[in-house]
Amino acid sequence: MSGRCRGPSRHGRRLAALLLGALLLLSLLLSAAFVLAEQHHHCTGEHCEICAAITHTVAFLKAEASVSLPPVFALVAILALALSGVVPVLPDVAARSPVSLRVKLSD
């Protein structure tokens, strides 16, 4: 046994990325739902905890939107161009390796 530690598999990384994306989307949706639900609450005055929570949530939503929206728009634009045929899709280089083509490299 070599004692090497293998990293997560490709499937595991994809699953983790999907789970992380779903959690981010869920946090954004629930934050927006909280702000909409408490928008017309009975305010207790200057030190209202609900107003403070709404302010904090709105700041969170603005920060998330400024960080996550530009890459999403760029990805959508790239995908649209790739699907329309303007940008050629790169061939899978790993599929055409010397090993997969059964080239004998012994000299």
ABEGO torsion letter per residue (X at the ends): XAGBBBBBBAAAAAAAAAAAAAAAAAAAAAAAAAAAAAAABBBAEAABAAAAAAAAAAAAAAAAAAAAAAAAAAAAAAAAAAAAGABBBBBBAAAABAAAAGBBABX
